[in-house]
Amino acid sequence: MDNKIRDFLVKNLSLWAMASVTLGLAPFLPEPHIWKQILNIYHGRLTESIDWLDLLMHGAPWVLLIVALVLKYLVLKKTT
């Protein structure tokens, strides 16, 4: 991975965390939307293309957050 991309992801870790909490979980009630989409995949009810797009939109912040956390861990591990 290019150092610029890695640095960008790690530098904006708080942005990914905030996006995960807001966009990743919205709407919050009655249950977080990402959780509902994951359950729909598990039960085989994710059939419409709009549902897949919705899953992508609500899941992207979580993927970015996880990737940034892993990269930060690897950078910290490499420097010690």
Biopython code that builds the backbone (N, CA, C, O; Angstrom):
import numpy as np
from Bio.PDB.StructureBuilder import StructureBuilder

atoms = [
    (1, "MET", "N", (0.851, -1.177, 0.000)),
    (1, "MET", "CA", (0.000, 0.000, 0.000)),
    (1, "MET", "C", (0.891, 1.232, 0.000)),
    (1, "MET", "O", (1.923, 1.274, 0.670)),
    (2, "ASP", "N", (0.478, 2.214, -0.751)),
    (2, "ASP", "CA", (1.229, 3.453, -0.850)),
    (2, "ASP", "C", (1.254, 4.162, 0.505)),
    (2, "ASP", "O", (0.256, 4.167, 1.226)),
    (3, "ASN", "N", (2.383, 4.751, 0.844)),
    (3, "ASN", "CA", (2.522, 5.437, 2.131)),
    (3, "ASN", "C", (1.551, 6.602, 2.274)),
    (3, "ASN", "O", (1.076, 6.872, 3.378)),
    (4, "LYS", "N", (1.246, 7.296, 1.183)),
    (4, "LYS", "CA", (0.311, 8.419, 1.244)),
    (4, "LYS", "C", (-1.084, 7.936, 1.635)),
    (4, "LYS", "O", (-1.759, 8.560, 2.453)),
    (5, "ILE", "N", (-1.501, 6.835, 1.051)),
    (5, "ILE", "CA", (-2.829, 6.294, 1.366)),
    (5, "ILE", "C", (-2.864, 5.814, 2.810)),
    (5, "ILE", "O", (-3.816, 6.091, 3.540)),
    (6, "ARG", "N", (-1.819, 5.090, 3.222)),
    (6, "ARG", "CA", (-1.761, 4.598, 4.599)),
    (6, "ARG", "C", (-1.776, 5.758, 5.588)),
    (6, "ARG", "O", (-2.509, 5.726, 6.577)),
    (7, "ASP", "N", (-0.966, 6.784, 5.321)),
    (7, "ASP", "CA", (-0.926, 7.941, 6.215)),
    (7, "ASP", "C", (-2.263, 8.666, 6.264)),
    (7, "ASP", "O", (-2.684, 9.131, 7.323)),
    (8, "PHE", "N", (-2.932, 8.762, 5.115)),
    (8, "PHE", "CA", (-4.239, 9.403, 5.072)),
    (8, "PHE", "C", (-5.259, 8.640, 5.911)),
    (8, "PHE", "O", (-6.023, 9.239, 6.668)),
    (9, "LEU", "N", (-5.267, 7.330, 5.774)),
    (9, "LEU", "CA", (-6.219, 6.516, 6.535)),
    (9, "LEU", "C", (-5.957, 6.597, 8.028)),
    (9, "LEU", "O", (-6.894, 6.732, 8.816)),
    (10, "VAL", "N", (-4.693, 6.515, 8.425)),
    (10, "VAL", "CA", (-4.354, 6.543, 9.849)),
    (10, "VAL", "C", (-4.564, 7.941, 10.423)),
    (10, "VAL", "O", (-5.041, 8.084, 11.549)),
    (11, "LYS", "N", (-4.212, 8.969, 9.658)),
    (11, "LYS", "CA", (-4.346, 10.350, 10.128)),
    (11, "LYS", "C", (-5.801, 10.713, 10.398)),
    (11, "LYS", "O", (-6.091, 11.469, 11.325)),
    (12, "ASN", "N", (-6.704, 10.185, 9.602)),
    (12, "ASN", "CA", (-8.127, 10.515, 9.725)),
    (12, "ASN", "C", (-8.913, 9.457, 10.485)),
    (12, "ASN", "O", (-10.090, 9.234, 10.203)),
    (13, "LEU", "N", (-8.281, 8.817, 11.427)),
    (13, "LEU", "CA", (-8.929, 7.767, 12.212)),
    (13, "LEU", "C", (-10.174, 8.282, 12.937)),
    (13, "LEU", "O", (-11.183, 7.581, 13.006)),
    (14, "SER", "N", (-10.109, 9.491, 13.472)),
    (14, "SER", "CA", (-11.272, 10.046, 14.171)),
    (14, "SER", "C", (-12.428, 10.301, 13.202)),
    (14, "SER", "O", (-13.592, 10.167, 13.580)),
    (15, "LEU", "N", (-12.118, 10.664, 11.967)),
    (15, "LEU", "CA", (-13.167, 10.845, 10.960)),
    (15, "LEU", "C", (-13.877, 9.534, 10.672)),
    (15, "LEU", "O", (-15.103, 9.495, 10.572)),
    (16, "TRP", "N", (-13.106, 8.455, 10.539)),
    (16, "TRP", "CA", (-13.721, 7.144, 10.267)),
    (16, "TRP", "C", (-14.564, 6.688, 11.458)),
    (16, "TRP", "O", (-15.626, 6.091, 11.280)),
    (17, "ALA", "N", (-14.086, 6.972, 12.672)),
    (17, "ALA", "CA", (-14.860, 6.599, 13.862)),
    (17, "ALA", "C", (-16.172, 7.379, 13.921)),
    (17, "ALA", "O", (-17.224, 6.813, 14.218)),
    (18, "MET", "N", (-16.103, 8.677, 13.636)),
    (18, "MET", "CA", (-17.312, 9.502, 13.662)),
    (18, "MET", "C", (-18.288, 9.094, 12.565)),
    (18, "MET", "O", (-19.499, 9.065, 12.787)),
    (19, "ALA", "N", (-17.765, 8.780, 11.381)),
    (19, "ALA", "CA", (-18.627, 8.338, 10.276)),
    (19, "ALA", "C", (-19.282, 6.999, 10.611)),
    (19, "ALA", "O", (-20.436, 6.765, 10.251)),
    (20, "SER", "N", (-18.553, 6.125, 11.294)),
    (20, "SER", "CA", (-19.114, 4.822, 11.670)),
    (20, "SER", "C", (-20.250, 4.978, 12.661)),
    (20, "SER", "O", (-21.266, 4.290, 12.567)),
    (21, "VAL", "N", (-20.076, 5.883, 13.608)),
    (21, "VAL", "CA", (-21.110, 6.086, 14.623)),
    (21, "VAL", "C", (-22.332, 6.772, 14.032)),
    (21, "VAL", "O", (-23.460, 6.440, 14.396)),
    (22, "THR", "N", (-22.128, 7.723, 13.128)),
    (22, "THR", "CA", (-23.273, 8.454, 12.586)),
    (22, "THR", "C", (-23.871, 7.748, 11.371)),
    (22, "THR", "O", (-24.978, 7.217, 11.453)),
    (23, "LEU", "N", (-23.167, 7.735, 10.265)),
    (23, "LEU", "CA", (-23.698, 7.140, 9.031)),
    (23, "LEU", "C", (-23.789, 5.621, 9.132)),
    (23, "LEU", "O", (-24.727, 5.016, 8.613)),
    (24, "GLY", "N", (-22.822, 5.010, 9.793)),
    (24, "GLY", "CA", (-22.802, 3.555, 9.884)),
    (24, "GLY", "C", (-23.920, 2.966, 10.705)),
    (24, "GLY", "O", (-24.350, 1.839, 10.455)),
    (25, "LEU", "N", (-24.401, 3.715, 11.690)),
    (25, "LEU", "CA", (-25.460, 3.196, 12.555)),
    (25, "LEU", "C", (-26.839, 3.799, 12.276)),
    (25, "LEU", "O", (-27.847, 3.259, 12.731)),
    (26, "ALA", "N", (-26.896, 4.905, 11.539)),
    (26, "ALA", "CA", (-28.167, 5.591, 11.315)),
    (26, "ALA", "C", (-29.100, 4.746, 10.464)),
    (26, "ALA", "O", (-28.599, 4.031, 9.595)),
    (27, "PRO", "N", (-30.381, 4.768, 10.637)),
    (27, "PRO", "CA", (-31.123, 5.298, 11.775)),
    (27, "PRO", "C", (-30.927, 4.403, 12.992)),
    (27, "PRO", "O", (-30.806, 3.185, 12.866)),
    (28, "PHE", "N", (-30.896, 5.006, 14.144)),
    (28, "PHE", "CA", (-30.542, 4.309, 15.376)),
    (28, "PHE", "C", (-31.675, 3.468, 15.949)),
    (28, "PHE", "O", (-31.426, 2.439, 16.578)),
    (29, "LEU", "N", (-32.906, 3.891, 15.740)),
    (29, "LEU", "CA", (-34.048, 3.198, 16.330)),
    (29, "LEU", "C", (-34.917, 2.610, 15.233)),
    (29, "LEU", "O", (-35.058, 3.278, 14.208)),
    (30, "PRO", "N", (-35.488, 1.484, 15.336)),
    (30, "PRO", "CA", (-35.528, 0.573, 16.466)),
    (30, "PRO", "C", (-34.244, -0.248, 16.617)),
    (30, "PRO", "O", (-33.978, -0.774, 17.697)),
    (31, "GLU", "N", (-33.442, -0.365, 15.547)),
    (31, "GLU", "CA", (-32.144, -1.028, 15.630)),
    (31, "GLU", "C", (-31.233, -0.383, 14.595)),
    (31, "GLU", "O", (-31.715, 0.145, 13.594)),
    (32, "PRO", "N", (-29.913, -0.417, 14.824)),
    (32, "PRO", "CA", (-29.011, 0.169, 13.831)),
    (32, "PRO", "C", (-29.198, -0.479, 12.463)),
    (32, "PRO", "O", (-29.368, -1.693, 12.352)),
    (33, "HIS", "N", (-29.163, 0.343, 11.439)),
    (33, "HIS", "CA", (-29.479, -0.124, 10.090)),
    (33, "HIS", "C", (-28.466, -1.150, 9.588)),
    (33, "HIS", "O", (-28.840, -2.098, 8.896)),
    (34, "ILE", "N", (-27.203, -0.976, 9.922)),
    (34, "ILE", "CA", (-26.185, -1.928, 9.473)),
    (34, "ILE", "C", (-26.454, -3.306, 10.079)),
    (34, "ILE", "O", (-26.249, -4.330, 9.427)),
    (35, "TRP", "N", (-26.907, -3.322, 11.316)),
    (35, "TRP", "CA", (-27.225, -4.588, 11.971)),
    (35, "TRP", "C", (-28.396, -5.272, 11.268)),
    (35, "TRP", "O", (-28.393, -6.489, 11.084)),
    (36, "LYS", "N", (-29.394, -4.483, 10.877)),
    (36, "LYS", "CA", (-30.546, -5.023, 10.152)),
    (36, "LYS", "C", (-30.103, -5.607, 8.817)),
    (36, "LYS", "O", (-30.579, -6.670, 8.420)),
    (37, "GLN", "N", (-29.194, -4.921, 8.116)),
    (37, "GLN", "CA", (-28.712, -5.412, 6.832)),
    (37, "GLN", "C", (-27.914, -6.702, 6.999)),
    (37, "GLN", "O", (-28.033, -7.613, 6.180)),
    (38, "ILE", "N", (-27.111, -6.785, 8.041)),
    (38, "ILE", "CA", (-26.346, -8.008, 8.298)),
    (38, "ILE", "C", (-27.282, -9.171, 8.595)),
    (38, "ILE", "O", (-27.060, -10.285, 8.120)),
    (39, "LEU", "N", (-28.319, -8.920, 9.371)),
    (39, "LEU", "CA", (-29.309, -9.966, 9.648)),
    (39, "LEU", "C", (-30.040, -10.381, 8.371)),
    (39, "LEU", "O", (-30.351, -11.558, 8.189)),
    (40, "ASN", "N", (-30.315, -9.420, 7.489)),
    (40, "ASN", "CA", (-30.962, -9.756, 6.212)),
    (40, "ASN", "C", (-30.075, -10.653, 5.358)),
    (40, "ASN", "O", (-30.574, -11.557, 4.688)),
    (41, "ILE", "N", (-28.773, -10.413, 5.376)),
    (41, "ILE", "CA", (-27.851, -11.298, 4.651)),
    (41, "ILE", "C", (-27.888, -12.687, 5.260)),
    (41, "ILE", "O", (-27.959, -13.685, 4.543)),
    (42, "TYR", "N", (-27.842, -12.750, 6.582)),
    (42, "TYR", "CA", (-27.838, -14.040, 7.278)),
    (42, "TYR", "C", (-29.099, -14.841, 6.959)),
    (42, "TYR", "O", (-29.035, -16.057, 6.776)),
    (43, "HIS", "N", (-30.243, -14.161, 6.892)),
    (43, "HIS", "CA", (-31.502, -14.858, 6.638)),
    (43, "HIS", "C", (-31.842, -14.952, 5.149)),
    (43, "HIS", "O", (-32.887, -15.496, 4.793)),
    (44, "GLY", "N", (-30.977, -14.431, 4.278)),
    (44, "GLY", "CA", (-31.196, -14.526, 2.845)),
    (44, "GLY", "C", (-32.279, -13.619, 2.312)),
    (44, "GLY", "O", (-32.901, -13.927, 1.296)),
    (45, "ARG", "N", (-32.515, -12.502, 2.981)),
    (45, "ARG", "CA", (-33.573, -11.584, 2.555)),
    (45, "ARG", "C", (-33.042, -10.338, 1.857)),
    (45, "ARG", "O", (-33.804, -9.403, 1.609)),
    (46, "LEU", "N", (-31.765, -10.307, 1.539)),
    (46, "LEU", "CA", (-31.176, -9.139, 0.878)),
    (46, "LEU", "C", (-31.188, -9.398, -0.625)),
    (46, "LEU", "O", (-30.197, -9.854, -1.197)),
    (47, "THR", "N", (-32.329, -9.100, -1.259)),
    (47, "THR", "CA", (-32.503, -9.471, -2.659)),
    (47, "THR", "C", (-32.503, -8.287, -3.608)),
    (47, "THR", "O", (-32.082, -8.435, -4.756)),
    (48, "GLU", "N", (-32.954, -7.130, -3.181)),
    (48, "GLU", "CA", (-33.051, -5.960, -4.043)),
    (48, "GLU", "C", (-31.687, -5.292, -4.182)),
    (48, "GLU", "O", (-30.880, -5.326, -3.254)),
    (49, "SER", "N", (-31.432, -4.694, -5.323)),
    (49, "SER", "CA", (-30.155, -4.012, -5.528)),
    (49, "SER", "C", (-30.024, -2.787, -4.628)),
    (49, "SER", "O", (-28.912, -2.429, -4.240)),
    (50, "ILE", "N", (-31.122, -2.149, -4.294)),
    (50, "ILE", "CA", (-31.076, -0.995, -3.402)),
    (50, "ILE", "C", (-30.628, -1.419, -2.002)),
    (50, "ILE", "O", (-29.976, -0.648, -1.297)),
    (51, "ASP", "N", (-30.976, -2.643, -1.600)),
    (51, "ASP", "CA", (-30.533, -3.157, -0.306)),
    (51, "ASP", "C", (-29.020, -3.353, -0.284)),
    (51, "ASP", "O", (-28.373, -3.072, 0.726)),
    (52, "TRP", "N", (-28.458, -3.828, -1.382)),
    (52, "TRP", "CA", (-27.007, -4.004, -1.459)),
    (52, "TRP", "C", (-26.294, -2.658, -1.447)),
    (52, "TRP", "O", (-25.248, -2.510, -0.816)),
    (53, "LEU", "N", (-26.861, -1.680, -2.145)),
    (53, "LEU", "CA", (-26.292, -0.329, -2.133)),
    (53, "LEU", "C", (-26.377, 0.269, -0.733)),
    (53, "LEU", "O", (-25.446, 0.933, -0.278)),
    (54, "ASP", "N", (-27.473, 0.036, -0.068)),
    (54, "ASP", "CA", (-27.665, 0.503, 1.298)),
    (54, "ASP", "C", (-26.640, -0.134, 2.243)),
    (54, "ASP", "O", (-26.082, 0.540, 3.109)),
    (55, "LEU", "N", (-26.402, -1.422, 2.069)),
    (55, "LEU", "CA", (-25.393, -2.116, 2.868)),
    (55, "LEU", "C", (-24.008, -1.534, 2.610)),
    (55, "LEU", "O", (-23.229, -1.343, 3.544)),
    (56, "LEU", "N", (-23.705, -1.256, 1.365)),
    (56, "LEU", "CA", (-22.417, -0.660, 1.015)),
    (56, "LEU", "C", (-22.260, 0.716, 1.654)),
    (56, "LEU", "O", (-21.196, 1.039, 2.182)),
    (57, "MET", "N", (-23.312, 1.521, 1.608)),
    (57, "MET", "CA", (-23.247, 2.870, 2.164)),
    (57, "MET", "C", (-23.068, 2.848, 3.676)),
    (57, "MET", "O", (-22.268, 3.612, 4.215)),
    (58, "HIS", "N", (-23.801, 1.987, 4.359)),
    (58, "HIS", "CA", (-23.711, 1.930, 5.813)),
    (58, "HIS", "C", (-22.506, 1.125, 6.297)),
    (58, "HIS", "O", (-22.079, 1.285, 7.440)),
    (59, "GLY", "N", (-21.964, 0.276, 5.455)),
    (59, "GLY", "CA", (-20.827, -0.545, 5.844)),
    (59, "GLY", "C", (-19.472, 0.062, 5.537)),
    (59, "GLY", "O", (-18.480, -0.296, 6.172)),
    (60, "ALA", "N", (-19.409, 0.971, 4.580)),
    (60, "ALA", "CA", (-18.133, 1.572, 4.172)),
    (60, "ALA", "C", (-17.400, 2.266, 5.315)),
    (60, "ALA", "O", (-16.189, 2.082, 5.439)),
    (61, "PRO", "N", (-18.070, 3.053, 6.158)),
    (61, "PRO", "CA", (-17.333, 3.674, 7.267)),
    (61, "PRO", "C", (-16.724, 2.653, 8.218)),
    (61, "PRO", "O", (-15.640, 2.876, 8.757)),
    (62, "TRP", "N", (-17.407, 1.544, 8.425)),
    (62, "TRP", "CA", (-16.884, 0.501, 9.304)),
    (62, "TRP", "C", (-15.654, -0.155, 8.698)),
    (62, "TRP", "O", (-14.690, -0.446, 9.406)),
    (63, "VAL", "N", (-15.685, -0.388, 7.395)),
    (63, "VAL", "CA", (-14.528, -0.981, 6.719)),
    (63, "VAL", "C", (-13.338, -0.040, 6.803)),
    (63, "VAL", "O", (-12.225, -0.475, 7.096)),
    (64, "LEU", "N", (-13.559, 1.251, 6.549)),
    (64, "LEU", "CA", (-12.470, 2.227, 6.638)),
    (64, "LEU", "C", (-11.911, 2.309, 8.053)),
    (64, "LEU", "O", (-10.698, 2.414, 8.236)),
    (65, "LEU", "N", (-12.787, 2.262, 9.056)),
    (65, "LEU", "CA", (-12.339, 2.306, 10.446)),
    (65, "LEU", "C", (-11.490, 1.087, 10.786)),
    (65, "LEU", "O", (-10.441, 1.226, 11.415)),
    (66, "ILE", "N", (-11.916, -0.075, 10.390)),
    (66, "ILE", "CA", (-11.162, -1.299, 10.686)),
    (66, "ILE", "C", (-9.818, -1.294, 9.973)),
    (66, "ILE", "O", (-8.801, -1.661, 10.562)),
    (67, "VAL", "N", (-9.805, -0.881, 8.709)),
    (67, "VAL", "CA", (-8.543, -0.820, 7.964)),
    (67, "VAL", "C", (-7.593, 0.185, 8.604)),
    (67, "VAL", "O", (-6.402, -0.096, 8.739)),
    (68, "ALA", "N", (-8.095, 1.344, 8.998)),
    (68, "ALA", "CA", (-7.255, 2.364, 9.631)),
    (68, "ALA", "C", (-6.701, 1.867, 10.960)),
    (68, "ALA", "O", (-5.535, 2.113, 11.269)),
    (69, "LEU", "N", (-7.510, 1.177, 11.745)),
    (69, "LEU", "CA", (-7.032, 0.647, 13.023)),
    (69, "LEU", "C", (-5.951, -0.411, 12.821)),
    (69, "LEU", "O", (-4.962, -0.435, 13.553)),
    (70, "VAL", "N", (-6.132, -1.269, 11.852)),
    (70, "VAL", "CA", (-5.124, -2.295, 11.568)),
    (70, "VAL", "C", (-3.829, -1.645, 11.088)),
    (70, "VAL", "O", (-2.745, -2.028, 11.530)),
    (71, "LEU", "N", (-3.930, -0.672, 10.194)),
    (71, "LEU", "CA", (-2.734, 0.018, 9.709)),
    (71, "LEU", "C", (-2.020, 0.756, 10.831)),
    (71, "LEU", "O", (-0.790, 0.752, 10.894)),
    (72, "LYS", "N", (-2.781, 1.389, 11.714)),
    (72, "LYS", "CA", (-2.168, 2.092, 12.842)),
    (72, "LYS", "C", (-1.460, 1.109, 13.752)),
    (72, "LYS", "O", (-0.360, 1.385, 14.230)),
    (73, "TYR", "N", (-2.074, -0.025, 13.994)),
    (73, "TYR", "CA", (-1.432, -1.053, 14.813)),
    (73, "TYR", "C", (-0.132, -1.535, 14.162)),
    (73, "TYR", "O", (0.881, -1.697, 14.842)),
    (74, "LEU", "N", (-0.163, -1.761, 12.856)),
    (74, "LEU", "CA", (1.030, -2.238, 12.160)),
    (74, "LEU", "C", (2.132, -1.175, 12.146)),
    (74, "LEU", "O", (3.312, -1.511, 12.250)),
    (75, "VAL", "N", (1.764, 0.095, 12.020)),
    (75, "VAL", "CA", (2.759, 1.166, 12.059)),
    (75, "VAL", "C", (3.381, 1.252, 13.442)),
    (75, "VAL", "O", (4.597, 1.395, 13.569)),
    (76, "LEU", "N", (2.547, 1.165, 14.493)),
    (76, "LEU", "CA", (3.062, 1.220, 15.849)),
    (76, "LEU", "C", (3.957, 0.009, 16.149)),
    (76, "LEU", "O", (4.988, 0.132, 16.811)),
    (77, "LYS", "N", (3.551, -1.133, 15.658)),
    (77, "LYS", "CA", (4.328, -2.351, 15.886)),
    (77, "LYS", "C", (5.679, -2.277, 15.161)),
    (77, "LYS", "O", (6.692, -2.762, 15.665)),
    (78, "LYS", "N", (5.676, -1.668, 13.978)),
    (78, "LYS", "CA", (6.885, -1.552, 13.176)),
    (78, "LYS", "C", (7.894, -0.591, 13.817)),
    (78, "LYS", "O", (9.101, -0.801, 13.705)),
    (79, "THR", "N", (7.413, 0.451, 14.482)),
    (79, "THR", "CA", (8.303, 1.453, 15.076)),
    (79, "THR", "C", (8.873, 1.012, 16.407)),
    (79, "THR", "O", (9.871, 1.574, 16.858)),
    (80, "THR", "N", (8.275, 0.027, 17.050)),
    (80, "THR", "CA", (8.807, -0.413, 18.348)),
    (80, "THR", "C", (9.775, -1.549, 18.209)),
    (80, "THR", "O", (10.308, -2.031, 19.208)),
]
sb = StructureBuilder()
sb.init_structure("model")
sb.init_model(0)
sb.init_chain("A")
sb.init_seg("    ")
for serial, (resi, resn, name, xyz) in enumerate(atoms, 1):
    if name == "N":
        sb.init_residue(resn, " ", resi, " ")
    sb.init_atom(name, np.array(xyz, "f"), 0.0, 1.0, " ", f" {name:<3s}", serial, name[0])
structure = sb.get_structure()
